[in-house]
């Protein structure tokens, strides 16, 4: 291991071309607080004979190099294994050191063949081993690495090892993501990483697609609702914070809540949506607001004070078998959530429907901790709207409103503050015919 100035490291063509800036910022914060744990892997570039500094091609560690670069830009001190790095430098391992490489490969192979590794340790070992083999032999394939490992452990099939290596490579790209870190298995981590990779790719496409009829506003819900013109929307459909501290649930939730869910914050958002929402709604309009049952009566009274005509009891969303068991391994599964329904100017839904609404998630749909299924939004909007109507989601999260509205030929406006969710919204709009419009 040796230190190299970042300016002397060349990043050539890479398999990964889209980077989530929030993920890089999170990694930088982790390195600042805990130190860098892994050196970059590089290959020495041929010298030009002119006395210029030695340059190196980056083989592995581009996300780490980006995070460290941002720390140096902020004049932060970076540590590696307790050692303060020279300013502007990063620790590197050179791939041409064959003896060290073979020793490291042997160590990784031994680790991979162990039975007592956590899935995270095994995933890192598999990824590094294949990266080292590929760096030493550019024609090395995933199948070749799987065959070599299977030869050492015949009880493990080549196909299973090939799948594991491929999954591990993708998971490694999101190794510092909190949702991936909370996964209980490599398969679960791979599903989460796959969704995030799709979101990043679609978000990158959003910048080159033509404008759309849908509008996305990034910023504070209180500020943007106040700026909207009166009488614009036929339906307001909102899934605001519940005020139940869901952001502190930890392992009880499969995805992190990237927003504050304390009661004072939630109550302010409810008040703005109800009061400003009544103003921006058309003379005849409908309102759907998701809520926790404990706070339904508070939300109902606030809606009445804001002049909405509120249905006395909530609608019930039946999630099928998607809920969790609050009491542990044995107990009643919580498969219901609740929706406040209100109207303005006597507007009614288009037909009679049960107040219990079944809707489940698609197999790869969920990317947001509080996300609702597109199927559910489509049903509520189909009950409420005609083609051409305008709908508003002032807390639009990952952009479910855009997919549901587009399917019904409605025009949607969404407001979201969180940078991660904004990228998910852009991905949702970019996946629709016609691209995106953002403000």
HELIX and SHEET records of a PDB file:
HELIX    1   1 UNK A    6  UNK A    8  5                                   3    
HELIX    2   2 UNK A   21  UNK A   34  1                                  14    
HELIX    3   3 UNK A   62  UNK A   73  1                                  12    
HELIX    4   4 UNK A   98  UNK A  112  1                                  15    
HELIX    5   5 UNK A  119  UNK A  136  1                                  18    
HELIX    6   6 UNK A  142  UNK A  152  1                                  11    
HELIX    7   7 UNK A  158  UNK A  173  1                                  16    
HELIX    8   8 UNK A  178  UNK A  181  1                                   4    
HELIX    9   9 UNK A  186  UNK A  206  1                                  21    
HELIX   10  10 UNK A  221  UNK A  227  1                                   7    
HELIX   11  11 UNK A  246  UNK A  248  5                                   3    
HELIX   12  12 UNK A  250  UNK A  252  5                                   3    
HELIX   13  13 UNK A  263  UNK A  280  1                                  18    
HELIX   14  14 UNK A  293  UNK A  295  5                                   3    
HELIX   15  15 UNK A  296  UNK A  305  1                                  10    
HELIX   16  16 UNK A  374  UNK A  384  1                                  11    
HELIX   17  17 UNK A  400  UNK A  407  1                                   8    
HELIX   18  18 UNK A  419  UNK A  430  1                                  12    
SHEET    1   A 5 UNK A   2  UNK A   5  0                                        
SHEET    2   A 5 UNK A  89  UNK A  94 -1                                        
SHEET    3   A 5 UNK A  40  UNK A  44  1                                        
SHEET    4   A 5 UNK A  56  UNK A  60 -1                                        
SHEET    5   A 5 UNK A   9  UNK A  10  1                                        
SHEET    1   B 2 UNK A  79  UNK A  80  0                                        
SHEET    2   B 2 UNK A  83  UNK A  84 -1                                        
SHEET    1   C 7 UNK A 215  UNK A 218  0                                        
SHEET    2   C 7 UNK A 411  UNK A 416  1                                        
SHEET    3   C 7 UNK A 390  UNK A 393  1                                        
SHEET    4   C 7 UNK A 233  UNK A 238  1                                        
SHEET    5   C 7 UNK A 281  UNK A 291  1                                        
SHEET    6   C 7 UNK A 336  UNK A 344 -1                                        
SHEET    7   C 7 UNK A 309  UNK A 310 -1                                        
SHEET    1   D 8 UNK A 215  UNK A 218  0                                        
SHEET    2   D 8 UNK A 411  UNK A 416  1                                        
SHEET    3   D 8 UNK A 390  UNK A 393  1                                        
SHEET    4   D 8 UNK A 233  UNK A 238  1                                        
SHEET    5   D 8 UNK A 281  UNK A 291  1                                        
SHEET    6   D 8 UNK A 336  UNK A 344 -1                                        
SHEET    7   D 8 UNK A 315  UNK A 318 -1                                        
SHEET    8   D 8 UNK A 356  UNK A 358  1                                        
END                                                                             
